[in-house]
């Protein structure tokens, strides 16, 4: 668990393509009401709400009530964990490719 007191792992939350699309939509807007998010998918409001709940549990989505409407916005800070993980393996593969290149050059000589 991170400092956000997350109930769900960020990697688990972003594993689903629908949730990744929701993150993208939220990243492109400051705040979006549930009915506008639902209109972007070929599924019902309840299914979209379930995906948003998973994202909320991972700390990726914040919501607020405005009258009878619920509006959602992205909290991207938990994605740093993903960025750090990917960054580590990016360096790992870069170093290994560099070593492989050096070995191949030595063999050519």
Secondary structure in CASP SS format (residue, H / E / C, confidence):
PFRMAT SS
TARGET T0000
AUTHOR 0000-0000-0000
METHOD secondary structure of the structure
MODEL  1
X C 1.00
X C 1.00
X C 1.00
X C 1.00
X C 1.00
X C 1.00
X C 1.00
X C 1.00
X C 1.00
X H 1.00
X H 1.00
X H 1.00
X H 1.00
X H 1.00
X C 1.00
X C 1.00
X H 1.00
X H 1.00
X H 1.00
X H 1.00
X H 1.00
X H 1.00
X H 1.00
X H 1.00
X H 1.00
X H 1.00
X H 1.00
X H 1.00
X C 1.00
X C 1.00
X C 1.00
X E 1.00
X E 1.00
X H 1.00
X H 1.00
X H 1.00
X H 1.00
X H 1.00
X C 1.00
X C 1.00
X C 1.00
X C 1.00
X C 1.00
X C 1.00
X H 1.00
X H 1.00
X H 1.00
X H 1.00
X H 1.00
X H 1.00
X H 1.00
X H 1.00
X H 1.00
X H 1.00
X H 1.00
X H 1.00
X H 1.00
X C 1.00
X C 1.00
X C 1.00
X E 1.00
X E 1.00
X E 1.00
X E 1.00
X E 1.00
X E 1.00
X C 1.00
X C 1.00
X E 1.00
X E 1.00
X E 1.00
X E 1.00
X E 1.00
X E 1.00
X C 1.00
X H 1.00
X H 1.00
X H 1.00
X H 1.00
X H 1.00
X H 1.00
X H 1.00
X H 1.00
X H 1.00
X H 1.00
X H 1.00
X H 1.00
X H 1.00
X H 1.00
X H 1.00
X H 1.00
X H 1.00
X H 1.00
X H 1.00
X H 1.00
X H 1.00
X H 1.00
X H 1.00
X H 1.00
X H 1.00
X H 1.00
X H 1.00
X H 1.00
X H 1.00
X H 1.00
X H 1.00
X H 1.00
X H 1.00
X C 1.00
END
